[in-house]
Amino acid sequence: MKSIKITSMISFLIAFSMLIYAIRGKFGALIITLLILFLLFQKKRRNYVTALDNLYCIFLVMFAVIMNIFRTLTLEYYLIIGYLAASIICVNSNINNYNSLWDFLRRISIFEAFGVYLQWIAPNLYYQIMSLVLPDSVVLSIQKRFLDGYYAGFSREVSYTMFFIVLGLGIYLFYWNERKSNNINMKVKRIAGIIFLFGALFISGKRATLIFFIFSALITQFLKSNDKLKILKYLLIVLIILFVVWNTRFYWLQIPALSRLGDLVEFIEARDLVGVTNGRISIYENAINLWKSNKLIGIGWGNFKYSTSQNVWYAGFDVHNCYLQVLCEIGLIGFIWFCILTFISIIRAIKAVIKSRGKNSINKLAVLSAYIQIFFLLYSFTEPILYEYTDYIIYFVCINISGLIIKEISDKKRWKRVNVEGVYIE
């Protein structure tokens, strides 16, 4: 009973720390610290950590924690503690730590989507609520972003809210309701949840999030299905929807909440690359120039935002491309290390999906983990999600899960051979 309570508390603390960090980063750091204590003092299972997990742990501790402390231009506890939690999660050996996590995250995603709708329908009430929990400067920032067509929901940054919503969509699509699949009420709730979350994503103003979600869901469905012809059906449906949306754009572009999507349509029609990338080309050029100043070990983890001129519009921003930011901040050495680990981890996630087919519950977990990793890697091209605890912590949870699933399946096959042959030789 004690073990069950600890694992449930770890699930709760992961989800709750994500939510609080999305609202108030420094308060979130306190919850992350508590999470670390639970992770360190739980009872461990031995021989369940793979070489990949160890290398990810070393990577995070070396570059995002130790070197960050000694090289950072502005030392912030709440920016470092999250990476320490992620490194411990990478070498977690108990898959039961995540049993309750997905239900917590599903509820948080609904909560955040409700915040998006409230900001859209009743902005005055929304701002009154947000003023109770956020500093005036942050509320003003949310209002400014709202004028630009962004809906932040119940967080200090719209990207945090959208990541929660994408997680919720994945949970409803690939994981939730596995034990009650024949219950009509549960099916209705599942469909309603998907529609509710997708609607919030659609009006949010985050164009890249919407696009990468669709691609991630299609890729995951392809991996999940034994019948590959089904993916052609899903792809055809998506193409038809896109055709209808594109050819009816004159009508839906009149809706104020969809102004950001309208801007994207205009930029595409004008072939304006700067507009399509939201002006980020100048950020990318600056990142490359800073990398050239120290090609081998970079300028230091998290230092890009402090190394740019205060006169440019993106002062205080991250690169909004994780791969380019990794190259800029930890150089070729760290970049190559990160790319190798990233490539192996996504291959392992796919392998976990394939190996777990026929094992309903564990396969759904493998599929959901693969979906989150695929989305994270795609979204990393346009957002600094490797630098935001709300986003990267769940990515490393999924990396850990994929490894644990493969190890568990391999161990069961090994012991099956022992039972059949009477002996097992390593």
TORTI-136123 format. One record per residue (C-alpha): residue number from 1; residue in three letters; x, y, z; chain. Coordinates in pm, 1 decimal. Example, Ala and Ser with C-alpha at 12.3 -4.5 7.8 and 13.67 -1.06 7.14 Angstrom:
<vokols>
   i  aa        x        y        z ch
   1 ALA   1230.0   -450.0    780.0  A
   2 SER   1367.0   -106.0    714.0  A
</vokols>
This chain:
<vokols>
   i  aa        x        y        z ch
   1 MET      0.0      0.0      0.0  A
   2 LYS    286.0    234.8     80.7  A
   3 SER    441.6    178.4   -262.4  A
   4 ILE    110.6    251.2   -437.7  A
   5 LYS     74.1    578.4   -250.0  A
   6 ILE    426.4    686.9   -343.3  A
   7 THR    382.3    609.2   -713.8  A
   8 SER     48.5    790.1   -721.1  A
   9 MET    207.2   1090.5   -551.4  A
  10 ILE    486.7   1095.6   -811.2  A
  11 SER    228.2   1100.8  -1091.8  A
  12 PHE     43.4   1382.9   -918.2  A
  13 LEU    360.7   1586.4   -856.6  A
  14 ILE    473.6   1557.3  -1219.5  A
  15 ALA    137.3   1683.3  -1346.8  A
  16 PHE     90.7   1943.4  -1072.3  A
  17 SER    444.5   2080.2  -1113.1  A
  18 MET    377.5   2123.0  -1485.7  A
  19 LEU     58.1   2316.4  -1415.9  A
  20 ILE    203.9   2540.7  -1146.0  A
  21 TYR    517.2   2606.8  -1353.0  A
  22 ALA    293.6   2712.3  -1644.0  A
  23 ILE    124.1   2964.6  -1414.8  A
  24 ARG    409.0   3077.8  -1187.0  A
  25 GLY    751.8   2936.2  -1272.7  A
  26 LYS    919.8   2997.9   -937.4  A
  27 PHE    633.7   2844.3   -740.9  A
  28 GLY    651.2   2550.1   -978.1  A
  29 ALA   1015.8   2503.8   -878.4  A
  30 LEU    905.2   2425.8   -521.7  A
  31 ILE    680.7   2145.1   -646.9  A
  32 ILE    964.3   2016.6   -867.5  A
  33 THR   1191.4   2004.2   -561.9  A
  34 LEU    931.2   1797.4   -379.0  A
  35 LEU    902.9   1568.3   -681.6  A
  36 ILE   1279.7   1509.5   -675.0  A
  37 LEU   1264.2   1406.9   -309.7  A
  38 PHE    991.4   1150.9   -384.4  A
  39 LEU   1190.5   1015.4   -679.3  A
  40 LEU   1508.9    983.3   -475.7  A
  41 PHE   1356.3    813.2   -174.5  A
  42 GLN   1124.6    565.2   -343.5  A
  43 LYS   1216.1    199.0   -348.3  A
  44 LYS   1409.1    119.1   -668.1  A
  45 ARG   1399.4   -186.3   -891.6  A
  46 ARG   1743.2   -297.4  -1000.5  A
  47 ASN   1888.6   -362.3  -1346.4  A
  48 TYR   1613.6   -174.7  -1525.9  A
  49 VAL   1802.1    126.3  -1660.5  A
  50 THR   1937.3    112.0  -2015.6  A
  51 ALA   2252.9    272.1  -2156.0  A
  52 LEU   2042.8    526.4  -2347.8  A
  53 ASP   1870.5    641.3  -2028.8  A
  54 ASN   2205.8    674.4  -1852.3  A
  55 LEU   2348.2    878.8  -2140.3  A
  56 TYR   2046.0   1110.7  -2138.6  A
  57 CYS   2088.5   1155.1  -1763.7  A
  58 ILE   2458.7   1238.8  -1806.7  A
  59 PHE   2377.3   1478.1  -2092.8  A
  60 LEU   2126.8   1672.6  -1883.3  A
  61 VAL   2339.5   1681.1  -1569.3  A
  62 MET   2651.0   1785.9  -1758.4  A
  63 PHE   2512.2   2052.3  -1993.1  A
  64 ALA   2180.1   2168.5  -1844.2  A
  65 VAL   2276.5   2154.0  -1476.5  A
  66 ILE   2651.1   2163.7  -1397.2  A
  67 MET   2780.5   2359.6  -1698.2  A
  68 ASN   2471.4   2576.7  -1681.8  A
  69 ILE   2551.3   2676.0  -1323.8  A
  70 PHE   2910.6   2770.6  -1408.1  A
  71 ARG   2846.8   2932.9  -1748.3  A
  72 THR   2504.2   3094.6  -1715.2  A
  73 LEU   2482.8   3471.2  -1745.7  A
  74 THR   2181.4   3477.2  -1510.9  A
  75 LEU   2152.1   3202.0  -1249.7  A
  76 GLU   1787.7   3107.1  -1182.1  A
  77 TYR   1703.1   2813.8   -954.1  A
  78 TYR   1368.9   2746.2  -1120.8  A
  79 LEU   1535.3   2712.9  -1464.2  A
  80 ILE   1786.8   2452.7  -1343.0  A
  81 ILE   1589.5   2236.6  -1098.2  A
  82 GLY   1363.7   2104.2  -1373.4  A
  83 TYR   1657.8   1950.6  -1560.3  A
  84 LEU   1770.7   1778.9  -1242.9  A
  85 ALA   1422.6   1625.8  -1209.9  A
  86 ALA   1431.5   1519.1  -1576.1  A
  87 SER   1771.5   1352.7  -1533.1  A
  88 ILE   1641.7   1149.4  -1237.3  A
  89 ILE   1331.9   1052.3  -1435.8  A
  90 CYS   1553.9    929.2  -1720.5  A
  91 VAL   1696.2    661.1  -1489.9  A
  92 ASN   1367.0    581.2  -1316.5  A
  93 SER   1314.6    204.8  -1299.8  A
  94 ASN    950.8    187.7  -1189.4  A
  95 ILE    690.6    222.9  -1465.2  A
  96 ASN    416.9    231.4  -1199.6  A
  97 ASN    522.4    588.0  -1122.7  A
  98 TYR    318.2    692.5  -1425.5  A
  99 ASN     -2.8    496.7  -1364.1  A
 100 SER   -210.1    801.4  -1262.5  A
 101 LEU    -20.0   1062.5  -1462.8  A
 102 TRP   -233.2   1051.3  -1776.0  A
 103 ASP   -562.2   1104.6  -1598.3  A
 104 PHE   -416.6   1406.0  -1415.8  A
 105 LEU   -289.7   1550.5  -1745.6  A
 106 ARG   -620.9   1483.1  -1919.8  A
 107 ARG   -803.2   1685.0  -1654.2  A
 108 ILE   -547.2   1966.1  -1674.2  A
 109 SER   -587.2   1980.5  -2053.4  A
 110 ILE   -965.1   2025.8  -2015.3  A
 111 PHE   -904.0   2295.5  -1753.4  A
 112 GLU   -667.2   2483.1  -1986.4  A
 113 ALA   -901.9   2450.1  -2284.3  A
 114 PHE  -1180.6   2597.1  -2071.9  A
 115 GLY   -948.9   2892.6  -2006.3  A
 116 VAL   -909.2   2945.1  -2381.7  A
 117 TYR  -1285.3   2947.2  -2436.6  A
 118 LEU  -1337.1   3179.8  -2140.2  A
 119 GLN  -1082.2   3426.9  -2277.3  A
 120 TRP  -1258.8   3412.4  -2614.0  A
 121 ILE  -1618.8   3441.7  -2491.1  A
 122 ALA  -1584.2   3650.4  -2171.4  A
 123 PRO  -1243.3   3824.1  -2174.9  A
 124 ASN  -1327.1   4066.4  -1892.3  A
 125 LEU  -1413.6   3783.7  -1653.2  A
 126 TYR  -1106.5   3593.1  -1768.9  A
 127 TYR   -871.3   3883.5  -1692.4  A
 128 GLN  -1028.9   3934.1  -1350.2  A
 129 ILE   -954.4   3570.6  -1266.6  A
 130 MET   -599.6   3586.2  -1402.7  A
 131 SER   -529.8   3905.6  -1206.6  A
 132 LEU   -582.3   3708.7   -886.1  A
 133 VAL   -294.4   3467.4   -957.1  A
 134 LEU    -56.1   3653.5  -1188.7  A
 135 PRO    144.0   3976.4  -1155.3  A
 136 ASP      6.1   4277.4  -1340.5  A
 137 SER    297.7   4272.8  -1585.3  A
 138 VAL    217.7   3915.4  -1690.8  A
 139 VAL   -154.1   3993.7  -1729.2  A
 140 LEU    -62.4   4290.0  -1950.7  A
 141 SER    156.9   4058.7  -2157.3  A
 142 ILE   -134.7   3815.6  -2199.9  A
 143 GLN   -359.4   4104.5  -2306.0  A
 144 LYS   -102.8   4214.5  -2562.6  A
 145 ARG    -77.2   3864.0  -2700.6  A
 146 PHE   -457.0   3849.5  -2714.7  A
 147 LEU   -457.5   4157.2  -2939.8  A
 148 ASP   -218.8   3966.6  -3167.4  A
 149 GLY   -465.2   3676.7  -3188.0  A
 150 TYR   -332.6   3444.5  -2913.2  A
 151 TYR   -544.1   3280.7  -2641.5  A
 152 ALA   -330.9   3191.5  -2339.8  A
 153 GLY   -582.8   2998.0  -2130.7  A
 154 PHE   -501.1   2950.9  -1763.7  A
 155 SER   -124.0   2994.9  -1792.8  A
 156 ARG    125.9   3274.6  -1839.0  A
 157 GLU    217.8   3168.9  -2193.3  A
 158 VAL      0.7   3035.6  -2475.1  A
 159 SER    258.7   2770.8  -2574.3  A
 160 TYR    225.0   2605.2  -2230.3  A
 161 THR   -152.0   2586.9  -2267.2  A
 162 MET   -129.9   2443.0  -2617.3  A
 163 PHE    116.5   2175.6  -2507.5  A
 164 PHE   -128.3   2065.1  -2237.1  A
 165 ILE   -406.2   2054.2  -2495.5  A
 166 VAL   -195.3   1847.7  -2736.4  A
 167 LEU   -120.7   1607.3  -2450.8  A
 168 GLY   -491.8   1582.4  -2372.9  A
 169 LEU   -575.7   1513.5  -2737.4  A
 170 GLY   -317.8   1234.2  -2746.5  A
 171 ILE   -455.8   1082.3  -2426.8  A
 172 TYR   -810.3   1081.0  -2564.7  A
 173 LEU   -703.1    951.2  -2905.6  A
 174 PHE   -455.5    680.4  -2809.3  A
 175 TYR   -483.5    593.9  -2441.7  A
 176 TRP   -798.4    688.2  -2250.3  A
 177 ASN  -1093.2    452.0  -2204.9  A
 178 GLU   -905.3    127.4  -2269.1  A
 179 ARG  -1099.0    -64.7  -2002.9  A
 180 LYS  -1443.9     61.0  -2099.7  A
 181 SER  -1420.7     60.1  -2478.0  A
 182 ASN  -1770.5    -92.4  -2511.8  A
 183 ASN  -1937.6    163.8  -2288.7  A
 184 ILE  -2136.0    406.1  -2508.1  A
 185 ASN  -2124.7    686.1  -2249.4  A
 186 MET  -1746.3    662.8  -2232.2  A
 187 LYS  -1723.2    677.9  -2611.7  A
 188 VAL  -1940.9    989.6  -2614.1  A
 189 LYS  -1722.6   1149.5  -2345.0  A
 190 ARG  -1412.7   1061.7  -2545.5  A
 191 ILE  -1546.4   1219.6  -2865.3  A
 192 ALA  -1670.4   1524.9  -2674.1  A
 193 GLY  -1328.4   1562.9  -2510.9  A
 194 ILE  -1152.1   1548.5  -2847.7  A
 195 ILE  -1386.0   1807.1  -3001.2  A
 196 PHE  -1357.8   2036.3  -2698.3  A
 197 LEU   -976.7   2025.6  -2697.7  A
 198 PHE   -936.5   2050.9  -3073.8  A
 199 GLY  -1166.0   2354.3  -3082.6  A
 200 ALA   -944.0   2530.5  -2826.6  A
 201 LEU   -635.0   2438.2  -3027.4  A
 202 PHE   -793.6   2565.4  -3348.4  A
 203 ILE   -875.9   2911.7  -3214.1  A
 204 SER   -561.0   2948.2  -3001.9  A
 205 GLY   -354.4   3133.1  -3262.8  A
 206 LYS    -69.6   2878.2  -3243.4  A
 207 ARG    -45.8   2778.1  -3606.9  A
 208 ALA    255.4   2547.2  -3577.7  A
 209 THR     98.5   2361.3  -3285.5  A
 210 LEU   -208.4   2278.7  -3493.0  A
 211 ILE     -3.9   2162.1  -3792.5  A
 212 PHE    239.0   1950.9  -3590.7  A
 213 PHE    -44.7   1794.7  -3392.0  A
 214 ILE   -211.4   1674.6  -3712.5  A
 215 PHE    114.9   1531.1  -3847.2  A
 216 SER    197.8   1365.4  -3513.8  A
 217 ALA   -146.8   1207.9  -3486.1  A
 218 LEU   -126.7   1070.4  -3842.3  A
 219 ILE    222.5    929.2  -3794.3  A
 220 THR    121.2    769.9  -3463.9  A
 221 GLN   -192.5    619.9  -3617.0  A
 222 PHE     25.2    468.8  -3889.4  A
 223 LEU    257.2    312.6  -3630.5  A
 224 LYS    -34.6    194.0  -3419.9  A
 225 SER   -233.6     22.0  -3693.3  A
 226 ASN   -161.9   -327.1  -3822.0  A
 227 ASP   -357.9   -241.2  -4135.8  A
 228 LYS   -148.7     21.4  -4310.4  A
 229 LEU   -426.9     87.1  -4562.1  A
 230 LYS   -618.8    256.2  -4281.1  A
 231 ILE   -367.9    538.1  -4275.9  A
 232 LEU   -454.2    612.9  -4638.9  A
 233 LYS   -815.7    654.0  -4530.4  A
 234 TYR   -717.9    893.4  -4252.2  A
 235 LEU   -485.3   1081.7  -4485.9  A
 236 LEU   -759.9   1113.1  -4747.0  A
 237 ILE   -998.6   1249.5  -4484.2  A
 238 VAL   -740.9   1508.0  -4375.3  A
 239 LEU   -675.8   1611.7  -4736.6  A
 240 ILE  -1049.9   1652.6  -4799.0  A
 241 ILE  -1085.8   1862.4  -4483.1  A
 242 LEU   -789.3   2079.6  -4584.8  A
 243 PHE   -938.1   2120.8  -4934.0  A
 244 VAL  -1271.9   2232.6  -4789.9  A
 245 VAL  -1106.3   2462.8  -4534.0  A
 246 TRP   -886.1   2623.9  -4798.6  A
 247 ASN  -1170.8   2681.3  -5044.4  A
 248 THR  -1400.5   2826.1  -4777.5  A
 249 ARG  -1134.1   3052.8  -4630.1  A
 250 PHE  -1315.8   3369.6  -4744.5  A
 251 TYR  -1595.2   3287.5  -4497.9  A
 252 TRP  -1412.1   3158.6  -4188.7  A
 253 LEU  -1142.0   3422.8  -4213.0  A
 254 GLN  -1409.0   3674.0  -4110.7  A
 255 ILE  -1414.9   3519.8  -3760.2  A
 256 PRO  -1190.5   3733.4  -3530.3  A
 257 ALA  -1071.7   3433.7  -3329.1  A
 258 LEU   -918.8   3283.9  -3644.2  A
 259 SER   -720.3   3593.2  -3741.4  A
 260 ARG   -386.0   3418.5  -3688.3  A
 261 LEU   -479.9   3142.9  -3931.8  A
 262 GLY   -594.9   3412.1  -4172.7  A
 263 ASP   -253.6   3577.0  -4153.0  A
 264 LEU    -88.5   3243.5  -4231.0  A
 265 VAL   -307.0   3200.9  -4541.1  A
 266 GLU   -209.9   3547.5  -4662.7  A
 267 PHE    161.1   3483.5  -4602.5  A
 268 ILE    142.5   3152.3  -4790.2  A
 269 GLU    -38.5   3312.8  -5084.2  A
 270 ALA    221.4   3593.0  -5090.5  A
 271 ARG    508.5   3341.8  -5045.4  A
 272 ASP    632.8   3553.8  -4754.7  A
 273 LEU    877.5   3329.0  -4566.4  A
 274 VAL    938.2   3590.1  -4296.0  A
 275 GLY    564.9   3610.1  -4229.4  A
 276 VAL    520.0   3232.3  -4233.0  A
 277 THR    797.6   3192.3  -3973.5  A
 278 ASN    661.6   3485.7  -3770.0  A
 279 GLY    983.2   3680.8  -3824.4  A
 280 ARG   1203.6   3412.5  -3669.8  A
 281 ILE   1458.3   3408.2  -3951.3  A
 282 SER   1639.0   3699.2  -3785.5  A
 283 ILE   1652.2   3499.4  -3459.7  A
 284 TYR   1800.6   3200.9  -3642.7  A
 285 GLU   2065.6   3417.9  -3808.0  A
 286 ASN   2165.1   3563.3  -3471.1  A
 287 ALA   2189.7   3213.3  -3319.5  A
 288 ILE   2424.1   3101.8  -3597.3  A
 289 ASN   2642.9   3408.8  -3551.4  A
 290 LEU   2665.3   3347.3  -3175.2  A
 291 TRP   2751.8   2980.3  -3234.5  A
 292 LYS   3040.6   3083.5  -3458.3  A
 293 SER   3196.5   3259.0  -3159.3  A
 294 ASN   3250.2   2920.8  -2986.9  A
 295 LYS   3178.5   2635.6  -3225.0  A
 296 LEU   3289.0   2344.7  -3005.4  A
 297 ILE   3117.6   2409.9  -2671.4  A
 298 GLY   2882.7   2700.7  -2755.7  A
 299 ILE   2792.2   3005.6  -2551.2  A
 300 GLY   2639.2   2814.6  -2256.1  A
 301 TRP   2301.7   2649.6  -2194.5  A
 302 GLY   2016.4   2902.6  -2181.7  A
 303 ASN   2240.9   3200.4  -2259.3  A
 304 PHE   2097.6   3296.2  -2599.2  A
 305 LYS   1820.4   3509.2  -2449.4  A
 306 TYR   2079.6   3702.5  -2245.9  A
 307 SER   2330.3   3738.4  -2530.4  A
 308 THR   2117.0   3928.1  -2780.4  A
 309 SER   2099.3   4302.9  -2808.9  A
 310 GLN   1824.8   4468.8  -2606.7  A
 311 ASN   1742.1   4680.6  -2912.7  A
 312 VAL   1602.3   4392.5  -3121.3  A
 313 TRP   1237.8   4286.1  -3104.3  A
 314 TYR   1329.0   3934.9  -2985.6  A
 315 ALA   1535.0   4049.9  -2685.7  A
 316 GLY   1484.6   3798.8  -2403.2  A
 317 PHE   1352.6   3531.2  -2641.0  A
 318 ASP   1484.0   3180.5  -2694.7  A
 319 VAL   1574.7   3074.3  -3048.7  A
 320 HIS   1237.3   2905.9  -3114.5  A
 321 ASN   1421.4   2615.8  -3273.6  A
 322 CYS   1560.2   2370.0  -3019.2  A
 323 TYR   1810.4   2210.5  -3255.1  A
 324 LEU   1959.6   2544.5  -3351.4  A
 325 GLN   1959.4   2662.2  -2989.6  A
 326 VAL   2136.8   2344.2  -2875.3  A
 327 LEU   2402.1   2401.9  -3142.4  A
 328 CYS   2439.0   2766.7  -3042.3  A
 329 GLU   2454.8   2707.4  -2666.7  A
 330 ILE   2648.2   2380.2  -2624.5  A
 331 GLY   2833.2   2367.5  -2955.1  A
 332 LEU   2910.1   2081.8  -3190.5  A
 333 ILE   3003.0   1845.4  -2906.7  A
 334 GLY   2669.7   1878.5  -2729.6  A
 335 PHE   2471.2   1903.3  -3053.9  A
 336 ILE   2605.2   1573.4  -3191.7  A
 337 TRP   2546.9   1403.3  -2856.2  A
 338 PHE   2190.1   1534.0  -2840.8  A
 339 CYS   2108.5   1435.4  -3201.5  A
 340 ILE   2238.8   1080.1  -3152.8  A
 341 LEU   2035.1   1035.5  -2833.2  A
 342 THR   1726.4   1186.6  -2996.7  A
 343 PHE   1751.4    958.1  -3300.1  A
 344 ILE   1798.9    643.8  -3090.0  A
 345 SER   1515.3    738.4  -2854.0  A
 346 ILE   1258.2    780.7  -3133.1  A
 347 ILE   1365.5    449.0  -3287.1  A
 348 ARG   1323.4    288.7  -2945.2  A
 349 ALA    977.1    446.3  -2907.6  A
 350 ILE    870.4    297.3  -3241.9  A
 351 LYS   1020.7    -36.2  -3140.8  A
 352 ALA    819.7    -28.7  -2816.1  A
 353 VAL    496.5     20.1  -3014.3  A
 354 ILE    575.3   -271.6  -3245.0  A
 355 LYS    692.3   -509.4  -2971.6  A
 356 SER    390.4   -440.8  -2748.7  A
 357 ARG    124.0   -512.6  -3011.7  A
 358 GLY   -134.4   -754.4  -2880.2  A
 359 LYS    -76.7   -637.5  -2524.0  A
 360 ASN   -364.2   -390.1  -2497.0  A
 361 SER   -280.4   -177.5  -2192.7  A
 362 ILE     95.5   -164.4  -2238.2  A
 363 ASN     58.9   -104.1  -2613.6  A
 364 LYS   -161.7    199.2  -2552.0  A
 365 LEU    103.8    338.9  -2319.9  A
 366 ALA    373.3    272.7  -2581.8  A
 367 VAL    164.7    442.3  -2852.3  A
 368 LEU     93.6    747.6  -2636.4  A
 369 SER    463.9    776.9  -2547.2  A
 370 ALA    559.6    757.2  -2914.7  A
 371 TYR    299.4   1021.6  -3005.4  A
 372 ILE    434.0   1265.2  -2745.0  A
 373 GLN    793.6   1209.3  -2855.9  A
 374 ILE    703.7   1258.1  -3223.5  A
 375 PHE    516.2   1579.3  -3147.8  A
 376 PHE    800.1   1706.0  -2927.6  A
 377 LEU   1060.7   1650.5  -3199.4  A
 378 LEU    846.4   1822.6  -3464.4  A
 379 TYR    745.2   2110.9  -3238.1  A
 380 SER   1111.1   2163.8  -3148.6  A
 381 PHE   1159.7   2317.8  -3494.8  A
 382 THR    948.9   2621.9  -3402.3  A
 383 GLU    930.6   2640.7  -3021.2  A
 384 PRO   1190.9   2636.4  -2738.5  A
 385 ILE   1023.2   2340.9  -2566.0  A
 386 LEU   1352.3   2181.7  -2460.0  A
 387 TYR   1394.4   2492.3  -2242.2  A
 388 GLU   1052.3   2492.4  -2075.4  A
 389 TYR    986.3   2249.4  -1788.8  A
 390 THR    616.7   2218.8  -1871.9  A
 391 ASP    714.1   2066.0  -2205.9  A
 392 TYR   1041.4   1878.8  -2167.5  A
 393 ILE    960.8   1692.2  -1845.1  A
 394 ILE    689.6   1484.2  -2012.2  A
 395 TYR    921.4   1418.3  -2307.2  A
 396 PHE   1177.9   1256.6  -2078.4  A
 397 VAL    900.2   1068.6  -1898.9  A
 398 CYS    804.2    916.4  -2235.7  A
 399 ILE   1166.0    832.5  -2319.8  A
 400 ASN   1185.4    648.9  -1988.5  A
 401 ILE    854.0    470.5  -2050.9  A
 402 SER    960.0    341.0  -2394.8  A
 403 GLY   1275.9    192.6  -2244.4  A
 404 LEU   1089.9     32.4  -1954.1  A
 405 ILE    831.5   -121.8  -2188.4  A
 406 ILE   1096.9   -281.5  -2409.7  A
 407 LYS   1287.6   -405.7  -2104.0  A
 408 GLU    971.6   -552.0  -1950.6  A
 409 ILE    875.0   -733.0  -2273.0  A
 410 SER   1231.3   -863.6  -2316.7  A
 411 ASP   1238.5   -992.2  -1958.3  A
 412 LYS    907.0  -1174.9  -2003.2  A
 413 LYS   1038.0  -1343.0  -2318.6  A
 414 ARG   1357.6  -1437.2  -2139.6  A
 415 TRP   1175.0  -1596.0  -1846.8  A
 416 LYS    942.4  -1772.2  -2087.7  A
 417 ARG   1246.5  -1942.0  -2237.9  A
 418 VAL   1362.9  -2033.8  -1889.6  A
 419 ASN   1029.2  -2203.4  -1817.2  A
 420 VAL   1029.9  -2391.6  -2146.8  A
 421 GLU   1392.7  -2500.4  -2157.7  A
 422 GLY   1457.2  -2520.0  -1786.4  A
 423 VAL   1772.5  -2312.3  -1812.0  A
 424 TYR   1870.4  -1975.6  -1946.4  A
 425 ILE   2222.9  -1881.6  -2049.8  A
 426 GLU   2308.5  -1512.3  -2071.8  A
</vokols>
